[in-house]
Amino acid sequence: MTLSEAQRAVDDWIKTVGIRYYGELTNTAILTEETGEVARLMARLYGEQSFKNPEEEARAPEQLAEEMADVLFVLICLANQTGVDLTKALQRSLEKKTVRDRERHRNNPKLKPKD
């Protein structure tokens, strides 16, 4: 699915199943909440925090994927609501980063390949 297809699919879902978009401010709060859920799982899967029980740990990789998809869904909602074409926006962002960071990252000793 392309970004454009995803934007259309989310819009169709909102208009048929979801009835209407939440307000932009509400969706921004939901995006923050969903991002926090991703952060919580990342801290436990890849950081120093531990899981409360083995069942939570076993389900964590699947749950991480679900939470990332939730972040993407709400971000697409916001893009649709504000008239942002995510394909064009991502292309512009990659172009900007390529120009700005071409040498910066090559010369960063912290980013040298690990042996």
PDB file as gemmi writes it, atoms N, CA and C in Angstrom:
CRYST1    1.000    1.000    1.000  90.00  90.00  90.00 P 1                      
ATOM      1  N   MET A   1       0.853  -1.181   0.000  1.00  0.00           N  
ATOM      2  CA  MET A   1       0.000   0.000   0.000  1.00  0.00           C  
ATOM      3  C   MET A   1       0.895   1.239   0.000  1.00  0.00           C  
ATOM      4  N   THR A   2       0.644   2.148  -0.904  1.00  0.00           N  
ATOM      5  CA  THR A   2       1.402   3.398  -0.937  1.00  0.00           C  
ATOM      6  C   THR A   2       0.843   4.360   0.107  1.00  0.00           C  
ATOM      7  N   LEU A   3       1.549   5.444   0.351  1.00  0.00           N  
ATOM      8  CA  LEU A   3       1.040   6.452   1.281  1.00  0.00           C  
ATOM      9  C   LEU A   3      -0.276   7.048   0.772  1.00  0.00           C  
ATOM     10  N   SER A   4      -0.349   7.298  -0.527  1.00  0.00           N  
ATOM     11  CA  SER A   4      -1.593   7.843  -1.096  1.00  0.00           C  
ATOM     12  C   SER A   4      -2.746   6.866  -0.914  1.00  0.00           C  
ATOM     13  N   GLU A   5      -2.481   5.604  -1.155  1.00  0.00           N  
ATOM     14  CA  GLU A   5      -3.519   4.579  -0.956  1.00  0.00           C  
ATOM     15  C   GLU A   5      -3.920   4.503   0.510  1.00  0.00           C  
ATOM     16  N   ALA A   6      -2.948   4.612   1.393  1.00  0.00           N  
ATOM     17  CA  ALA A   6      -3.244   4.580   2.827  1.00  0.00           C  
ATOM     18  C   ALA A   6      -4.109   5.774   3.215  1.00  0.00           C  
ATOM     19  N   GLN A   7      -3.788   6.943   2.689  1.00  0.00           N  
ATOM     20  CA  GLN A   7      -4.591   8.128   3.004  1.00  0.00           C  
ATOM     21  C   GLN A   7      -6.031   7.950   2.526  1.00  0.00           C  
ATOM     22  N   ARG A   8      -6.207   7.377   1.333  1.00  0.00           N  
ATOM     23  CA  ARG A   8      -7.567   7.132   0.828  1.00  0.00           C  
ATOM     24  C   ARG A   8      -8.282   6.076   1.667  1.00  0.00           C  
ATOM     25  N   ALA A   9      -7.566   4.999   2.029  1.00  0.00           N  
ATOM     26  CA  ALA A   9      -8.176   3.916   2.805  1.00  0.00           C  
ATOM     27  C   ALA A   9      -8.633   4.416   4.175  1.00  0.00           C  
ATOM     28  N   VAL A  10      -7.800   5.213   4.821  1.00  0.00           N  
ATOM     29  CA  VAL A  10      -8.178   5.764   6.125  1.00  0.00           C  
ATOM     30  C   VAL A  10      -9.375   6.697   5.977  1.00  0.00           C  
ATOM     31  N   ASP A  11      -9.365   7.538   4.957  1.00  0.00           N  
ATOM     32  CA  ASP A  11     -10.489   8.449   4.732  1.00  0.00           C  
ATOM     33  C   ASP A  11     -11.779   7.670   4.488  1.00  0.00           C  
ATOM     34  N   ASP A  12     -11.708   6.623   3.673  1.00  0.00           N  
ATOM     35  CA  ASP A  12     -12.892   5.793   3.429  1.00  0.00           C  
ATOM     36  C   ASP A  12     -13.378   5.147   4.721  1.00  0.00           C  
ATOM     37  N   TRP A  13     -12.441   4.633   5.526  1.00  0.00           N  
ATOM     38  CA  TRP A  13     -12.815   3.988   6.785  1.00  0.00           C  
ATOM     39  C   TRP A  13     -13.490   4.990   7.718  1.00  0.00           C  
ATOM     40  N   ILE A  14     -12.894   6.154   7.848  1.00  0.00           N  
ATOM     41  CA  ILE A  14     -13.451   7.190   8.729  1.00  0.00           C  
ATOM     42  C   ILE A  14     -14.878   7.523   8.304  1.00  0.00           C  
ATOM     43  N   LYS A  15     -15.099   7.681   7.017  1.00  0.00           N  
ATOM     44  CA  LYS A  15     -16.409   8.116   6.517  1.00  0.00           C  
ATOM     45  C   LYS A  15     -17.464   7.019   6.561  1.00  0.00           C  
ATOM     46  N   THR A  16     -17.044   5.748   6.619  1.00  0.00           N  
ATOM     47  CA  THR A  16     -18.023   4.662   6.631  1.00  0.00           C  
ATOM     48  C   THR A  16     -18.174   4.006   8.000  1.00  0.00           C  
ATOM     49  N   VAL A  17     -17.078   3.732   8.645  1.00  0.00           N  
ATOM     50  CA  VAL A  17     -17.111   3.052   9.944  1.00  0.00           C  
ATOM     51  C   VAL A  17     -16.987   4.042  11.098  1.00  0.00           C  
ATOM     52  N   GLY A  18     -16.081   4.978  10.958  1.00  0.00           N  
ATOM     53  CA  GLY A  18     -15.813   5.921  12.039  1.00  0.00           C  
ATOM     54  C   GLY A  18     -16.773   7.096  12.090  1.00  0.00           C  
ATOM     55  N   ILE A  19     -17.629   7.225  11.108  1.00  0.00           N  
ATOM     56  CA  ILE A  19     -18.634   8.285  10.972  1.00  0.00           C  
ATOM     57  C   ILE A  19     -18.018   9.627  10.589  1.00  0.00           C  
ATOM     58  N   ARG A  20     -17.034  10.125  11.363  1.00  0.00           N  
ATOM     59  CA  ARG A  20     -16.369  11.380  11.044  1.00  0.00           C  
ATOM     60  C   ARG A  20     -15.035  11.409  11.767  1.00  0.00           C  
ATOM     61  N   TYR A  21     -14.180  12.330  11.337  1.00  0.00           N  
ATOM     62  CA  TYR A  21     -12.892  12.522  12.006  1.00  0.00           C  
ATOM     63  C   TYR A  21     -13.123  13.177  13.362  1.00  0.00           C  
ATOM     64  N   TYR A  22     -12.305  12.797  14.342  1.00  0.00           N  
ATOM     65  CA  TYR A  22     -12.231  13.584  15.576  1.00  0.00           C  
ATOM     66  C   TYR A  22     -11.641  14.933  15.204  1.00  0.00           C  
ATOM     67  N   GLY A  23     -11.787  15.904  16.061  1.00  0.00           N  
ATOM     68  CA  GLY A  23     -11.160  17.197  15.818  1.00  0.00           C  
ATOM     69  C   GLY A  23      -9.648  17.060  15.777  1.00  0.00           C  
ATOM     70  N   GLU A  24      -9.010  18.018  15.099  1.00  0.00           N  
ATOM     71  CA  GLU A  24      -7.552  17.970  14.950  1.00  0.00           C  
ATOM     72  C   GLU A  24      -6.829  17.964  16.292  1.00  0.00           C  
ATOM     73  N   LEU A  25      -7.306  18.739  17.240  1.00  0.00           N  
ATOM     74  CA  LEU A  25      -6.663  18.780  18.547  1.00  0.00           C  
ATOM     75  C   LEU A  25      -6.833  17.452  19.282  1.00  0.00           C  
ATOM     76  N   THR A  26      -8.011  16.853  19.176  1.00  0.00           N  
ATOM     77  CA  THR A  26      -8.238  15.534  19.784  1.00  0.00           C  
ATOM     78  C   THR A  26      -7.316  14.506  19.144  1.00  0.00           C  
ATOM     79  N   ASN A  27      -7.215  14.524  17.821  1.00  0.00           N  
ATOM     80  CA  ASN A  27      -6.327  13.568  17.153  1.00  0.00           C  
ATOM     81  C   ASN A  27      -4.863  13.798  17.515  1.00  0.00           C  
ATOM     82  N   THR A  28      -4.485  15.033  17.755  1.00  0.00           N  
ATOM     83  CA  THR A  28      -3.118  15.299  18.195  1.00  0.00           C  
ATOM     84  C   THR A  28      -2.872  14.676  19.569  1.00  0.00           C  
ATOM     85  N   ALA A  29      -3.838  14.788  20.451  1.00  0.00           N  
ATOM     86  CA  ALA A  29      -3.715  14.159  21.775  1.00  0.00           C  
ATOM     87  C   ALA A  29      -3.663  12.638  21.650  1.00  0.00           C  
ATOM     88  N   ILE A  30      -4.483  12.077  20.763  1.00  0.00           N  
ATOM     89  CA  ILE A  30      -4.472  10.629  20.547  1.00  0.00           C  
ATOM     90  C   ILE A  30      -3.127  10.189  19.974  1.00  0.00           C  
ATOM     91  N   LEU A  31      -2.570  10.980  19.052  1.00  0.00           N  
ATOM     92  CA  LEU A  31      -1.247  10.668  18.491  1.00  0.00           C  
ATOM     93  C   LEU A  31      -0.192  10.624  19.589  1.00  0.00           C  
ATOM     94  N   THR A  32      -0.266  11.572  20.499  1.00  0.00           N  
ATOM     95  CA  THR A  32       0.676  11.608  21.620  1.00  0.00           C  
ATOM     96  C   THR A  32       0.509  10.367  22.497  1.00  0.00           C  
ATOM     97  N   GLU A  33      -0.718   9.994  22.756  1.00  0.00           N  
ATOM     98  CA  GLU A  33      -1.001   8.801  23.560  1.00  0.00           C  
ATOM     99  C   GLU A  33      -0.451   7.546  22.881  1.00  0.00           C  
ATOM    100  N   GLU A  34      -0.719   7.401  21.604  1.00  0.00           N  
ATOM    101  CA  GLU A  34      -0.248   6.218  20.875  1.00  0.00           C  
ATOM    102  C   GLU A  34       1.282   6.181  20.800  1.00  0.00           C  
ATOM    103  N   THR A  35       1.904   7.336  20.621  1.00  0.00           N  
ATOM    104  CA  THR A  35       3.364   7.406  20.603  1.00  0.00           C  
ATOM    105  C   THR A  35       3.937   6.977  21.953  1.00  0.00           C  
ATOM    106  N   GLY A  36       3.264   7.363  23.017  1.00  0.00           N  
ATOM    107  CA  GLY A  36       3.677   6.941  24.352  1.00  0.00           C  
ATOM    108  C   GLY A  36       3.612   5.434  24.525  1.00  0.00           C  
ATOM    109  N   GLU A  37       2.611   4.805  23.921  1.00  0.00           N  
ATOM    110  CA  GLU A  37       2.499   3.349  24.005  1.00  0.00           C  
ATOM    111  C   GLU A  37       3.650   2.670  23.257  1.00  0.00           C  
ATOM    112  N   VAL A  38       4.051   3.247  22.121  1.00  0.00           N  
ATOM    113  CA  VAL A  38       5.225   2.728  21.399  1.00  0.00           C  
ATOM    114  C   VAL A  38       6.466   2.890  22.279  1.00  0.00           C  
ATOM    115  N   ALA A  39       6.614   4.063  22.892  1.00  0.00           N  
ATOM    116  CA  ALA A  39       7.778   4.329  23.743  1.00  0.00           C  
ATOM    117  C   ALA A  39       7.840   3.354  24.918  1.00  0.00           C  
ATOM    118  N   ARG A  40       6.704   3.073  25.511  1.00  0.00           N  
ATOM    119  CA  ARG A  40       6.649   2.136  26.645  1.00  0.00           C  
ATOM    120  C   ARG A  40       7.173   0.763  26.228  1.00  0.00           C  
ATOM    121  N   LEU A  41       6.711   0.279  25.082  1.00  0.00           N  
ATOM    122  CA  LEU A  41       7.157  -1.031  24.611  1.00  0.00           C  
ATOM    123  C   LEU A  41       8.630  -1.018  24.221  1.00  0.00           C  
ATOM    124  N   MET A  42       9.087   0.054  23.579  1.00  0.00           N  
ATOM    125  CA  MET A  42      10.499   0.151  23.198  1.00  0.00           C  
ATOM    126  C   MET A  42      11.400   0.132  24.433  1.00  0.00           C  
ATOM    127  N   ALA A  43      10.975   0.804  25.498  1.00  0.00           N  
ATOM    128  CA  ALA A  43      11.761   0.846  26.736  1.00  0.00           C  
ATOM    129  C   ALA A  43      11.892  -0.540  27.356  1.00  0.00           C  
ATOM    130  N   ARG A  44      10.891  -1.374  27.143  1.00  0.00           N  
ATOM    131  CA  ARG A  44      10.917  -2.718  27.709  1.00  0.00           C  
ATOM    132  C   ARG A  44      11.601  -3.726  26.783  1.00  0.00           C  
ATOM    133  N   LEU A  45      11.366  -3.581  25.482  1.00  0.00           N  
ATOM    134  CA  LEU A  45      11.977  -4.516  24.534  1.00  0.00           C  
ATOM    135  C   LEU A  45      13.465  -4.229  24.307  1.00  0.00           C  
ATOM    136  N   TYR A  46      13.835  -2.951  24.224  1.00  0.00           N  
ATOM    137  CA  TYR A  46      15.201  -2.587  23.846  1.00  0.00           C  
ATOM    138  C   TYR A  46      15.931  -1.767  24.898  1.00  0.00           C  
ATOM    139  N   GLY A  47      15.222  -1.330  25.920  1.00  0.00           N  
ATOM    140  CA  GLY A  47      15.821  -0.542  26.988  1.00  0.00           C  
ATOM    141  C   GLY A  47      15.983  -1.354  28.255  1.00  0.00           C  
ATOM    142  N   GLU A  48      16.125  -0.653  29.351  1.00  0.00           N  
ATOM    143  CA  GLU A  48      16.409  -1.310  30.619  1.00  0.00           C  
ATOM    144  C   GLU A  48      15.165  -1.655  31.439  1.00  0.00           C  
ATOM    145  N   GLN A  49      14.004  -1.169  31.029  1.00  0.00           N  
ATOM    146  CA  GLN A  49      12.808  -1.478  31.810  1.00  0.00           C  
ATOM    147  C   GLN A  49      12.408  -2.932  31.595  1.00  0.00           C  
ATOM    148  N   SER A  50      11.738  -3.488  32.610  1.00  0.00           N  
ATOM    149  CA  SER A  50      11.314  -4.887  32.518  1.00  0.00           C  
ATOM    150  C   SER A  50       9.799  -4.970  32.376  1.00  0.00           C  
ATOM    151  N   PHE A  51       9.364  -6.117  31.891  1.00  0.00           N  
ATOM    152  CA  PHE A  51       7.939  -6.388  31.769  1.00  0.00           C  
ATOM    153  C   PHE A  51       7.378  -6.821  33.116  1.00  0.00           C  
ATOM    154  N   LYS A  52       6.090  -6.613  33.301  1.00  0.00           N  
ATOM    155  CA  LYS A  52       5.452  -6.985  34.566  1.00  0.00           C  
ATOM    156  C   LYS A  52       5.294  -8.494  34.689  1.00  0.00           C  
ATOM    157  N   ASN A  53       5.076  -9.169  33.545  1.00  0.00           N  
ATOM    158  CA  ASN A  53       4.892 -10.617  33.598  1.00  0.00           C  
ATOM    159  C   ASN A  53       5.305 -11.245  32.266  1.00  0.00           C  
ATOM    160  N   PRO A  54       5.510 -12.567  32.249  1.00  0.00           N  
ATOM    161  CA  PRO A  54       5.970 -13.246  31.028  1.00  0.00           C  
ATOM    162  C   PRO A  54       4.970 -13.159  29.860  1.00  0.00           C  
ATOM    163  N   GLU A  55       3.689 -13.119  30.158  1.00  0.00           N  
ATOM    164  CA  GLU A  55       2.674 -13.028  29.097  1.00  0.00           C  
ATOM    165  C   GLU A  55       2.794 -11.704  28.346  1.00  0.00           C  
ATOM    166  N   GLU A  56       3.001 -10.616  29.099  1.00  0.00           N  
ATOM    167  CA  GLU A  56       3.168  -9.299  28.481  1.00  0.00           C  
ATOM    168  C   GLU A  56       4.411  -9.289  27.596  1.00  0.00           C  
ATOM    169  N   GLU A  57       5.478  -9.896  28.084  1.00  0.00           N  
ATOM    170  CA  GLU A  57       6.731  -9.934  27.320  1.00  0.00           C  
ATOM    171  C   GLU A  57       6.569 -10.757  26.044  1.00  0.00           C  
ATOM    172  N   ALA A  58       5.855 -11.866  26.121  1.00  0.00           N  
ATOM    173  CA  ALA A  58       5.670 -12.732  24.957  1.00  0.00           C  
ATOM    174  C   ALA A  58       4.877 -12.028  23.857  1.00  0.00           C  
ATOM    175  N   ARG A  59       3.935 -11.211  24.248  1.00  0.00           N  
ATOM    176  CA  ARG A  59       3.074 -10.525  23.271  1.00  0.00           C  
ATOM    177  C   ARG A  59       3.673  -9.202  22.783  1.00  0.00           C  
ATOM    178  N   ALA A  60       4.735  -8.734  23.389  1.00  0.00           N  
ATOM    179  CA  ALA A  60       5.273  -7.403  23.119  1.00  0.00           C  
ATOM    180  C   ALA A  60       5.645  -7.136  21.658  1.00  0.00           C  
ATOM    181  N   PRO A  61       6.330  -8.046  20.957  1.00  0.00           N  
ATOM    182  CA  PRO A  61       6.657  -7.739  19.555  1.00  0.00           C  
ATOM    183  C   PRO A  61       5.410  -7.518  18.690  1.00  0.00           C  
ATOM    184  N   GLU A  62       4.411  -8.333  18.874  1.00  0.00           N  
ATOM    185  CA  GLU A  62       3.150  -8.164  18.131  1.00  0.00           C  
ATOM    186  C   GLU A  62       2.461  -6.867  18.536  1.00  0.00           C  
ATOM    187  N   GLN A  63       2.481  -6.586  19.823  1.00  0.00           N  
ATOM    188  CA  GLN A  63       1.850  -5.362  20.321  1.00  0.00           C  
ATOM    189  C   GLN A  63       2.584  -4.120  19.798  1.00  0.00           C  
ATOM    190  N   LEU A  64       3.903  -4.194  19.682  1.00  0.00           N  
ATOM    191  CA  LEU A  64       4.670  -3.064  19.148  1.00  0.00           C  
ATOM    192  C   LEU A  64       4.213  -2.744  17.724  1.00  0.00           C  
ATOM    193  N   ALA A  65       4.042  -3.770  16.917  1.00  0.00           N  
ATOM    194  CA  ALA A  65       3.564  -3.565  15.548  1.00  0.00           C  
ATOM    195  C   ALA A  65       2.182  -2.919  15.550  1.00  0.00           C  
ATOM    196  N   GLU A  66       1.309  -3.376  16.426  1.00  0.00           N  
ATOM    197  CA  GLU A  66      -0.037  -2.804  16.525  1.00  0.00           C  
ATOM    198  C   GLU A  66       0.017  -1.330  16.922  1.00  0.00           C  
ATOM    199  N   GLU A  67       0.855  -1.012  17.892  1.00  0.00           N  
ATOM    200  CA  GLU A  67       0.958   0.376  18.358  1.00  0.00           C  
ATOM    201  C   GLU A  67       1.564   1.281  17.288  1.00  0.00           C  
ATOM    202  N   MET A  68       2.562   0.773  16.560  1.00  0.00           N  
ATOM    203  CA  MET A  68       3.126   1.565  15.467  1.00  0.00           C  
ATOM    204  C   MET A  68       2.067   1.823  14.393  1.00  0.00           C  
ATOM    205  N   ALA A  69       1.257   0.818  14.107  1.00  0.00           N  
ATOM    206  CA  ALA A  69       0.175   1.001  13.132  1.00  0.00           C  
ATOM    207  C   ALA A  69      -0.836   2.023  13.637  1.00  0.00           C  
ATOM    208  N   ASP A  70      -1.109   2.022  14.940  1.00  0.00           N  
ATOM    209  CA  ASP A  70      -2.023   3.021  15.510  1.00  0.00           C  
ATOM    210  C   ASP A  70      -1.465   4.437  15.337  1.00  0.00           C  
ATOM    211  N   VAL A  71      -0.158   4.596  15.555  1.00  0.00           N  
ATOM    212  CA  VAL A  71       0.488   5.904  15.349  1.00  0.00           C  
ATOM    213  C   VAL A  71       0.316   6.331  13.895  1.00  0.00           C  
ATOM    214  N   LEU A  72       0.584   5.419  12.984  1.00  0.00           N  
ATOM    215  CA  LEU A  72       0.472   5.730  11.562  1.00  0.00           C  
ATOM    216  C   LEU A  72      -0.965   6.100  11.187  1.00  0.00           C  
ATOM    217  N   PHE A  73      -1.932   5.360  11.711  1.00  0.00           N  
ATOM    218  CA  PHE A  73      -3.341   5.640  11.428  1.00  0.00           C  
ATOM    219  C   PHE A  73      -3.717   7.058  11.852  1.00  0.00           C  
ATOM    220  N   VAL A  74      -3.360   7.426  13.071  1.00  0.00           N  
ATOM    221  CA  VAL A  74      -3.730   8.761  13.566  1.00  0.00           C  
ATOM    222  C   VAL A  74      -2.961   9.840  12.810  1.00  0.00           C  
ATOM    223  N   LEU A  75      -1.703   9.592  12.481  1.00  0.00           N  
ATOM    224  CA  LEU A  75      -0.938  10.551  11.689  1.00  0.00           C  
ATOM    225  C   LEU A  75      -1.588  10.752  10.320  1.00  0.00           C  
ATOM    226  N   ILE A  76      -2.052   9.670   9.713  1.00  0.00           N  
ATOM    227  CA  ILE A  76      -2.743   9.779   8.428  1.00  0.00           C  
ATOM    228  C   ILE A  76      -4.046  10.554   8.591  1.00  0.00           C  
ATOM    229  N   CYS A  77      -4.765  10.318   9.674  1.00  0.00           N  
ATOM    230  CA  CYS A  77      -5.977  11.109   9.937  1.00  0.00           C  
ATOM    231  C   CYS A  77      -5.649  12.599   9.965  1.00  0.00           C  
ATOM    232  N   LEU A  78      -4.619  12.957  10.690  1.00  0.00           N  
ATOM    233  CA  LEU A  78      -4.231  14.364  10.783  1.00  0.00           C  
ATOM    234  C   LEU A  78      -3.811  14.917   9.424  1.00  0.00           C  
ATOM    235  N   ALA A  79      -3.087  14.130   8.660  1.00  0.00           N  
ATOM    236  CA  ALA A  79      -2.695  14.573   7.320  1.00  0.00           C  
ATOM    237  C   ALA A  79      -3.934  14.825   6.461  1.00  0.00           C  
ATOM    238  N   ASN A  80      -4.883  13.906   6.504  1.00  0.00           N  
ATOM    239  CA  ASN A  80      -6.112  14.070   5.734  1.00  0.00           C  
ATOM    240  C   ASN A  80      -6.874  15.318   6.175  1.00  0.00           C  
ATOM    241  N   GLN A  81      -6.955  15.525   7.467  1.00  0.00           N  
ATOM    242  CA  GLN A  81      -7.704  16.663   7.999  1.00  0.00           C  
ATOM    243  C   GLN A  81      -7.076  18.002   7.643  1.00  0.00           C  
ATOM    244  N   THR A  82      -5.762  18.022   7.530  1.00  0.00           N  
ATOM    245  CA  THR A  82      -5.057  19.289   7.310  1.00  0.00           C  
ATOM    246  C   THR A  82      -4.601  19.473   5.866  1.00  0.00           C  
ATOM    247  N   GLY A  83      -4.987  18.544   4.997  1.00  0.00           N  
ATOM    248  CA  GLY A  83      -4.667  18.671   3.585  1.00  0.00           C  
ATOM    249  C   GLY A  83      -3.228  18.366   3.221  1.00  0.00           C  
ATOM    250  N   VAL A  84      -2.552  17.583   4.035  1.00  0.00           N  
ATOM    251  CA  VAL A  84      -1.155  17.227   3.759  1.00  0.00           C  
ATOM    252  C   VAL A  84      -1.120  15.968   2.901  1.00  0.00           C  
ATOM    253  N   ASP A  85      -0.404  16.036   1.792  1.00  0.00           N  
ATOM    254  CA  ASP A  85      -0.137  14.879   0.946  1.00  0.00           C  
ATOM    255  C   ASP A  85       1.140  14.245   1.505  1.00  0.00           C  
ATOM    256  N   LEU A  86       0.999  13.120   2.192  1.00  0.00           N  
ATOM    257  CA  LEU A  86       2.153  12.514   2.865  1.00  0.00           C  
ATOM    258  C   LEU A  86       3.221  12.039   1.884  1.00  0.00           C  
ATOM    259  N   THR A  87       2.839  11.633   0.695  1.00  0.00           N  
ATOM    260  CA  THR A  87       3.843  11.223  -0.298  1.00  0.00           C  
ATOM    261  C   THR A  87       4.742  12.394  -0.645  1.00  0.00           C  
ATOM    262  N   LYS A  88       4.153  13.523  -0.975  1.00  0.00           N  
ATOM    263  CA  LYS A  88       4.938  14.713  -1.312  1.00  0.00           C  
ATOM    264  C   LYS A  88       5.735  15.204  -0.110  1.00  0.00           C  
ATOM    265  N   ALA A  89       5.120  15.177   1.064  1.00  0.00           N  
ATOM    266  CA  ALA A  89       5.802  15.652   2.268  1.00  0.00           C  
ATOM    267  C   ALA A  89       7.016  14.787   2.588  1.00  0.00           C  
ATOM    268  N   LEU A  90       6.872  13.472   2.459  1.00  0.00           N  
ATOM    269  CA  LEU A  90       8.001  12.584   2.732  1.00  0.00           C  
ATOM    270  C   LEU A  90       9.101  12.765   1.692  1.00  0.00           C  
ATOM    271  N   GLN A  91       8.713  12.920   0.430  1.00  0.00           N  
ATOM    272  CA  GLN A  91       9.719  13.164  -0.612  1.00  0.00           C  
ATOM    273  C   GLN A  91      10.503  14.440  -0.321  1.00  0.00           C  
ATOM    274  N   ARG A  92       9.804  15.502   0.054  1.00  0.00           N  
ATOM    275  CA  ARG A  92      10.478  16.771   0.371  1.00  0.00           C  
ATOM    276  C   ARG A  92      11.387  16.606   1.593  1.00  0.00           C  
ATOM    277  N   SER A  93      10.930  15.865   2.570  1.00  0.00           N  
ATOM    278  CA  SER A  93      11.736  15.654   3.776  1.00  0.00           C  
ATOM    279  C   SER A  93      13.016  14.888   3.455  1.00  0.00           C  
ATOM    280  N   LEU A  94      12.912  13.859   2.633  1.00  0.00           N  
ATOM    281  CA  LEU A  94      14.103  13.093   2.254  1.00  0.00           C  
ATOM    282  C   LEU A  94      15.076  13.945   1.451  1.00  0.00           C  
ATOM    283  N   GLU A  95      14.548  14.771   0.551  1.00  0.00           N  
ATOM    284  CA  GLU A  95      15.414  15.664  -0.223  1.00  0.00           C  
ATOM    285  C   GLU A  95      16.134  16.645   0.698  1.00  0.00           C  
ATOM    286  N   LYS A  96      15.406  17.230   1.632  1.00  0.00           N  
ATOM    287  CA  LYS A  96      15.993  18.185   2.576  1.00  0.00           C  
ATOM    288  C   LYS A  96      17.085  17.513   3.406  1.00  0.00           C  
ATOM    289  N   LYS A  97      16.796  16.321   3.918  1.00  0.00           N  
ATOM    290  CA  LYS A  97      17.772  15.614   4.747  1.00  0.00           C  
ATOM    291  C   LYS A  97      19.004  15.201   3.936  1.00  0.00           C  
ATOM    292  N   THR A  98      18.793  14.843   2.680  1.00  0.00           N  
ATOM    293  CA  THR A  98      19.915  14.450   1.828  1.00  0.00           C  
ATOM    294  C   THR A  98      20.875  15.610   1.628  1.00  0.00           C  
ATOM    295  N   VAL A  99      20.347  16.778   1.338  1.00  0.00           N  
ATOM    296  CA  VAL A  99      21.189  17.963   1.146  1.00  0.00           C  
ATOM    297  C   VAL A  99      21.843  18.371   2.468  1.00  0.00           C  
ATOM    298  N   ARG A 100      21.064  18.446   3.502  1.00  0.00           N  
ATOM    299  CA  ARG A 100      21.549  18.952   4.791  1.00  0.00           C  
ATOM    300  C   ARG A 100      22.534  17.995   5.460  1.00  0.00           C  
ATOM    301  N   ASP A 101      22.292  16.701   5.346  1.00  0.00           N  
ATOM    302  CA  ASP A 101      23.035  15.732   6.153  1.00  0.00           C  
ATOM    303  C   ASP A 101      24.021  14.868   5.379  1.00  0.00           C  
ATOM    304  N   ARG A 102      24.201  15.167   4.091  1.00  0.00           N  
ATOM    305  CA  ARG A 102      25.068  14.327   3.246  1.00  0.00           C  
ATOM    306  C   ARG A 102      26.436  14.095   3.894  1.00  0.00           C  
ATOM    307  N   GLU A 103      27.114  15.131   4.326  1.00  0.00           N  
ATOM    308  CA  GLU A 103      28.455  14.988   4.907  1.00  0.00           C  
ATOM    309  C   GLU A 103      28.401  14.833   6.422  1.00  0.00           C  
ATOM    310  N   ARG A 104      27.415  15.418   7.029  1.00  0.00           N  
ATOM    311  CA  ARG A 104      27.305  15.416   8.488  1.00  0.00           C  
ATOM    312  C   ARG A 104      27.349  13.999   9.053  1.00  0.00           C  
ATOM    313  N   HIS A 105      26.580  13.092   8.477  1.00  0.00           N  
ATOM    314  CA  HIS A 105      26.525  11.730   9.013  1.00  0.00           C  
ATOM    315  C   HIS A 105      27.764  10.910   8.644  1.00  0.00           C  
ATOM    316  N   ARG A 106      28.324  11.172   7.478  1.00  0.00           N  
ATOM    317  CA  ARG A 106      29.565  10.475   7.083  1.00  0.00           C  
ATOM    318  C   ARG A 106      30.710  10.794   8.034  1.00  0.00           C  
ATOM    319  N   ASN A 107      30.707  12.011   8.548  1.00  0.00           N  
ATOM    320  CA  ASN A 107      31.812  12.458   9.409  1.00  0.00           C  
ATOM    321  C   ASN A 107      31.533  12.280  10.898  1.00  0.00           C  
ATOM    322  N   ASN A 108      30.464  11.625  11.238  1.00  0.00           N  
ATOM    323  CA  ASN A 108      30.113  11.417  12.638  1.00  0.00           C  
ATOM    324  C   ASN A 108      30.741  10.108  13.129  1.00  0.00           C  
ATOM    325  N   PRO A 109      31.733  10.185  14.025  1.00  0.00           N  
ATOM    326  CA  PRO A 109      32.398   8.961  14.484  1.00  0.00           C  
ATOM    327  C   PRO A 109      31.456   8.024  15.248  1.00  0.00           C  
ATOM    328  N   LYS A 110      30.381   8.547  15.775  1.00  0.00           N  
ATOM    329  CA  LYS A 110      29.418   7.716  16.499  1.00  0.00           C  
ATOM    330  C   LYS A 110      28.653   6.775  15.550  1.00  0.00           C  
ATOM    331  N   LEU A 111      28.665   7.097  14.264  1.00  0.00           N  
ATOM    332  CA  LEU A 111      27.904   6.310  13.300  1.00  0.00           C  
ATOM    333  C   LEU A 111      28.769   5.351  12.487  1.00  0.00           C  
ATOM    334  N   LYS A 112      30.020   5.224  12.850  1.00  0.00           N  
ATOM    335  CA  LYS A 112      30.899   4.295  12.142  1.00  0.00           C  
ATOM    336  C   LYS A 112      30.367   2.874  12.371  1.00  0.00           C  
ATOM    337  N   PRO A 113      30.510   2.002  11.336  1.00  0.00           N  
ATOM    338  CA  PRO A 113      30.031   0.627  11.497  1.00  0.00           C  
ATOM    339  C   PRO A 113      30.688  -0.056  12.684  1.00  0.00           C  
ATOM    340  N   LYS A 114      29.903  -0.840  13.393  1.00  0.00           N  
ATOM    341  CA  LYS A 114      30.430  -1.598  14.537  1.00  0.00           C  
ATOM    342  C   LYS A 114      31.122  -2.850  14.032  1.00  0.00           C  
ATOM    343  N   ASP A 115      32.223  -3.181  14.669  1.00  0.00           N  
ATOM    344  CA  ASP A 115      32.971  -4.383  14.268  1.00  0.00           C  
ATOM    345  C   ASP A 115      32.326  -5.637  14.771  1.00  0.00           C  
TER     346      ASP A 115                                                      
END                                                                             
